[in-house]
Amino acid sequence: MLTFDPHIIQLLLLTLAAALMIVIGLLLWDLRDKREQIRRLTALALTQGKAERLDFYDDKGELKLSVNSDMVYYLEAADNYVIIHYINAGKAEKLFVRTSLKNIEWRYRDKQLVRCHRSFIVNLPRVEMMRRQDGEVVLDFNDERIPAVPVSKGYVEQIMKRFTSTK
């Protein structure tokens, strides 16, 4: 009959347990990486596959900009113009179009462009965070190239409902 020293058996069990913990750790690490890859690929597929075109016309009906919706961040009123803030080739761009926010709001009333202030319309899917800053609610795009956009008190409830239903 074979007999083993209990210390050797204990050492073997500890070694086996340590090896098993390392294997489990590596598998969990790999699983986390795979999930992150799936998340990134899914986000890319959604933005490339479903991005609709947004066409911006001036007051004369002339097309001034046609861009994928996922490239537009927000629109800003400036007297008789609307400033369209968007990304082009990785750079933040602005385009002045002679029209009103009211015209654009009406044209895209069933889309993701939502008024949040008398001077601003945001592309809600681009908004990453809604937060309080200096006593007011702002929408943050989590992009250092794009400043946060204020939400006026009259629009806070509507924006909260739309923001929480799309995220």
Order of alpha helices (4+ residues) and beta strands (2+ residues): alpha-beta-beta-beta-beta-beta-alpha-beta-beta-beta-beta-beta-alpha
